């Protein structure tokens, strides 16, 4: 999966002060106050005037002001009712309430309903200017953050993930089904297959997409620090704990936490994670009070988890809790039909990122790339294409521009052991080939009688049939 689809982390920038004059909607039923504010503010803002809550709603929908100056006491629809309608229409719109001395309590209520601030009559015009300026700047920043969040969500839509092969299409169907739910998901696959990209796709198609997904690489954080990172700690709980620290689970409340390389987590922390999954509660390191959270967990690993359970390095009860829905991402060598699409995609996106011309690939170059095993999977392909764009000339990419490992093609090894040691064949593939050959030979020896073949191999017919289906062995000649 193309990791290049991940958006760059860009700090939101405020719009330039001179971009345009900010638009202020003044809402007051008294003509004298409307006119006084118009004369006072006309040199700094584009102004719209409304004498009622109903008129204010129409003006806000047609002209999209940057800020609303809204009187509380008006006939008909009062300021509080208008505030609720305005915030329902545009949650980012800052509304400043104007209140008389006797209605301070009502103004505080307005703040609770979403008003940006309030100003009390009679007010100093400089105080009003400061509030208006802060409100418009705050709204501009909030809108930009919302736009960036929406763009991130668009980038992680399934339509942006490259993969037309049958196995990838099945993964996409599962992601679409499971994303709206809180179900825990375990993503497996070799390094570089795009497990983090699928995790983000699940999150950004879920009801939790309004909050950022938290990513923790369990292999990158020392075991002594991982517990504190996940669950936080209290002041004085260990040497160096000078203050209370909130953990990532607490910070990810009502969102999603992605635990990458979960297979590297130490057993002691696994027990605490199991409790979070089962009860939704945990305690900070050194704490005595349980903390409740609502967090969706997505985990990923490139380890063989069944082997980890057998050797005692991973708890079986935690594995079954994580493995509610399992997604296994195929390596690049098992989805070669996607390779031309990925080449074209990376060539276009990398060229745009680098500000250079996109390059095509000669047919013989594609042929060599199709025969390569891609041990680094999609990540290796992405890095190679960026290198070719940066270091090579214009025109189609020729075979001689490829690294030697791709140019020489598959190494012809005399036996399976050499193929594995030379990187031509992975160990799981070699084991499958060996098992396939043994089962095929046993079946041929007993004229494809599965019961007799199972006896010959020292197993049961049910297990034999399972292995035949997994390895793609026909049940007859």
N, C-alpha and C positions, 0 to 999 in steps of 0.2 A: 504494500500500500504506500502511496507516495507521501512521505513525511513532509515534502516540500509544501503540501497544502496547508500546513500549520501557519497561522498568521504571525507576523513579527510582533514583538511586544513593543508598541509605540506609545509613549506617554501622551495622553490627550493634551492638545494645545488650545489655549483660548483663541477665539477669532480675533483678528486685528482690530484695534480700536477704531480705525478709519474705514472698516469694511462697509458699513452703512449706518445710518441713524437708527437708533432703536425705537421701536414702536410701542407707545404707551396708550392703553385704553383707560380713560377716566370715566368712572360710573358714579353719578351722584344725582339725586332728584332735585337739588337746588341749583337753578341756573347761575346764580351769582358765584357759587363755589366752582362750578365747571369753568366759567369764564375766567375766574381768578387763576385757577391752575393752568388754563390754556395760555394765558398771557405770561405766566411765570416760566413755563417749561417749553414754550414753542421754539426757542432758539437752540435747544439741546436735543429734543426728541420729535419724532413724528407722532402727532396726537390724534386720537379718535375719542369722540365724546358720546356718552350714552346716558340717558336720564332714568333708566329702569333696568332691573335684572334681566327682563325678557330681551330688551334691546341689546344689552351687553352680550348675551349668548349669541345672538345673530351676528354681532360685530366680530366676536371672537372666532366664530366658524368661518366667516368670509374673509377676514383680513389677518388672522394669526398674529396677534400682538406679542411683543416680547415680555410684557408685564402688564398686570391689571391693577389699577388703583380703585378699590371698591368700597363704597360707603356701606355701613352695616344697616342703618335704619333707613329704609325706603318703603313706600307704599307698594302693595302688590307683592311681588317676589322680593323678599328682603335679602340683605347681603349674605347671610348664612346659606340660604337656599341657593342663591346664585353661585356661591363659592363651591358647593357640592357639585352643581351641574358643570361648572367650568373645569374642575379637577377631574370629573369623569370623562369629559371631552379630551382634555390634555393634561395628564398627570404631571408633566414637567413645567407647566405654565405657572410662574410665580405670581401670587395674588397678595397684594398688600391691603390690609383692611384699614379703613379710616373710621375712627370711633370717637364718640363724645365722652366726656369725663364719666358720666354715669353708666357707661356700657363697657367698662374695662373687663368685667367678668365675661361678657359676651365675646370680646376680642380674644381672650384666652381660649375660649371654646373654639373660636375660629382657627386658632393655631393648631389645636388638636385635630381639626378637620382637614388640615393640609395647607393653611395659609402660610405664606413665606414669613410675614411679619405684620405688625400693625403699628399705626401712628395715631396719636391722640390729638384731637382738636382742642384748642388752636395749636398748630405746630409751626416750628421754625422751618423755613424753606430749605435751609442748608441740611437740616436733618432729613428732610424728604429726599433731597438730591442724593445723599449718601445711601439711603435705603434703596432707592431706585437703581443706582449704579451697581450696588452689590447684588441686587436681585437679578438684574439682567446678565451680569457676568456669571453668577451661579447657574442660571438657567442655560446659558450657552455651554458651559462645561458639562452640565448634566445631559443636555441633548447630544453632545459629542460622544460622551461615554455610552449612551444608549445606542447611537449609530455604530460605534465600534463593536459593542456587544452583538448587535444584529448582524454585522458583517462577519464576526467570528462564527455565529450560528449558521450563516449561509455557507461559509467555507467548509463546514463540517457536515453538510447535508450529504446523504448517500450518493446523490447524483454527481458529486464532486470526487468521489472515490473511484479510481479506475479499476475495472474488472468485469469483463464480459464472459469469463469462463464460467462453466456450470457451477463449480465449487464456490466461486465468489458470489454468484447470484444467489445461491442458497444461504450464504452468510448474510447478504443484504436483506433477504426475506426475514431471517431470524432477528436481525437488528431492528427492522421496522416493527415486528411484533412485540419485542421485549422492551423497546425504548420507553413507551408511555408508562410502564409499570415500575414498581420499586424493586423488582426481582434482582437478586444478586447474580452477577455474571462473571464467569471465569473464562478468560481468553488465553488460549495456548498457541504456541507456534515458535518457530526458530527466531533468533535475533534478526531484526531488520525486515520482518514481514508486515509491520504496521499495526501492531497490537494497540499502541497508544492512539492511533488514528481512529480505529474502530471504537475504542472507549469514548473518545470525544464525540463521535457520531451518535452513540447511544445517549450521552448526556445532553447534547444540544438538540436532540429530538424529543426530549422528555419534558415534563412540566417543571423540572428544576433548572431549565436552561437560563432562566433569568439571573441565576447566581453562577459565578465561575466554578469550574471543576478544579478540585484540589488534586495534585499529582504528587505521590510519594514514591521514590525509588528505594525499595527496601534493601537493595544491594549496595547503594551508594552511601548509606548512613550507618556508622558503626553501631553495633548491637547495643552498646552502653548508652547511646544517645537516642536510639530509635523510639524507645518507650516514651521518653519525654517529648519527642517530636510529635508522636501520634496523640498522646493523651495529656500532655502538659505536666507541669509540676508546681508544687507549692514552694513558697519562699523557705529556704533553709532545709529543704528535703535532701539535699546532698551538697557536697563541696562545690561552691561556685553558683549555687542557686540563690542569687541575691534578691530575686523578686519572683512573684508569681508569673508563670508563663502559661498561656492558653495553648492547648495542643491543636493539631490540625483537625481532629474529629470535632472539637468544639467549634472551631472556626468554619467548618464545612456544614454546620447545621442547616437542614433543609436544602442541601445541595448534594453533590456526588463527590466521593473520594476514590481516586484511582490508585490502587496499590500495585505498582509495577514490581516485577521480580519477587512476587509473594513467596516463591519457593525458597528464598534466602532468609526468610524471617526466622528468628530464633524461637525455640519451643516455648520459652517463658512468655514471650510477647504474643505468641499464637494463642495462648490460653486467655489472655486479656482481650484479644480481638474476638475470640469466640464468644465471650460474654457480651461484647457490644452487639454482635449479630443476633444473639439470642434474646437479649433483654433491652437493647437500645441504651444501656447505661455503662458507665465506666467511672473510675476514680483517677484523679491526677496523681502523679508520683508524689508520695508523702501526704496525700489527702485522706480525709476520713468521710467525705460526703460524696454520694453518688451523683453523677451528672447525667441527665437524660438528653439524648440527641436524636434527631431524625436525619439519618445520613444513608444514602444509597451507596453500596460498595460494589465497585468493579475491580477485579483482580486480574493480573496477567503473569505469565511465567513462560520461560523457554525450557524448563526442566520437565523430566518425566515424573509426574507427581505420584504415580503408582509406585515407582521405584523409591521415591522419597518416603512414602508411607511404609514400605517394606523395610527400609533401613533405619526407620525410627526418627528421621529428621523432620518429618511433617506429620501433624496430628490428623488421623483419619476423620475425626468428628468435624474438625475445621474444614477439611477438604470437602466433605459432603455438604456443609453449609455454604461454602463458596460456589460449589459446582451445581447450583440449581439450574442454570442455563449455561451450557458450555459451547464456546465457539473456537474451532481450531482453524487457524489461518494457514493455508498451504504455502510451502516454500515456492520460490520463483520457478524452480525446475519442474514443479507439478502444475504450473499454470502458464505454460509457455505461449499459449494463444493470446495472452494478455500483453506479451512483451512488445509487439509493435505499437500498441496503443500507449503503453507506458513510455516508450522511447519518444514518441511524438509529443506526449504531454510534457515530459521533462524538458525536451528541447525548447518547447514554446515558453513554459513558465520560467525556466532558468534564464533564457535570453531576455525575457521581460524584466526579471529581477536585476540582471546585470547591465541592462541597457545596451545590449549588443544584438547583432543579427542572429536570427534563428537559422539552424543548419538542418539540412536533410541528411539522410543516411543512404549510401549506395546499397543496392540489393545484396551484393556479396558480403557487405559489412553486417547487414541484418542477419544473413545466413550464419555467419560466425557467431554472432551474439545469441542466436537461437540455439546453437549447439553447446554453448557454455553453461556450466551448472549453477552459476551465481551463488556461491556459498554465503555471501553477504546479503543475498536476497534483494529486495527493492531498494534498500538503502545503498547497497553497492552500485546498483544501476544508476541511481540518482547522482551519486558522487562522480561516477565515470562520465556521465553526460556533461556535468558542469565542467569537469576537467577538459573534455574535448572542445567545449565551446570557448573556454578561456585560452587554451594553449595552441589551438589548431587554426589553420587558415580558413578562408571562406570557401563555400562550395560544399558539395556532399562529402560526408565523412567516409574516407576510404579505409580498406582493411588494414593498411600499414600504419594507420594512426591509432589503432587499438593496442592495448597492452599485450605483451607477449603471451600471457596466459590465455587470452581470447584468440589470438592469431593461430596458435599451434593446435587449437581444437582439442577434443577429448584425447587423453593419453590412453594408448592401448596397453593394458596390463594383462599379464597372463593369467592371473587368478584374482579372486575376490579380495584376498588380503592386500595385494598390491594396489588394487583399485581404491580401497578404503584409505590406505596409507598415503597414496598420491593425491587424495582429494577428488578423485573421479567419481566415487560413490560414497554416500553417507553410510554410517554404521547401521541406522535403522533400515535403509534400503538393502544393505548387504544381508542383514538378518532375515528380511522378508524374502529375498531371493533364495537364500539357503533353505528356509522353511518351505517355500513354494516348491523347490526342486524335490525335497524329501517327500512331501505329501503327494506330489504328482507321481513320483516313482512308486510309492506305496499303492496308490489307486490303480496304476497300470498293472502292478504285480497281481492284484486280486480282481482284475477285470471290473474296476470301478464299483465294487461292493463296499459301501461306506462302513458298514458294521465290521467287516473283516479287516478293512484298512485301519480302522480305529484300534482293533485288537492288536494288529501288527505294530502300530505306533505306540501302544501302551497308553491310550487315552480313551475317552468316550466318544460315541457317535455325535452327540450334541456339540462337544467341544471341537471335534473335527469339522463339522458342518460350519460352525462359527468361523474357524480359521480359513476354511475354503472360501466363504463369502467375503471375508476381509481381504484375502489375497487375490481374489478374482479368479479362483480355480473353478472350472466347469465341473458339474456333477456327473458328466458322462463323456464318452469319447467324442 
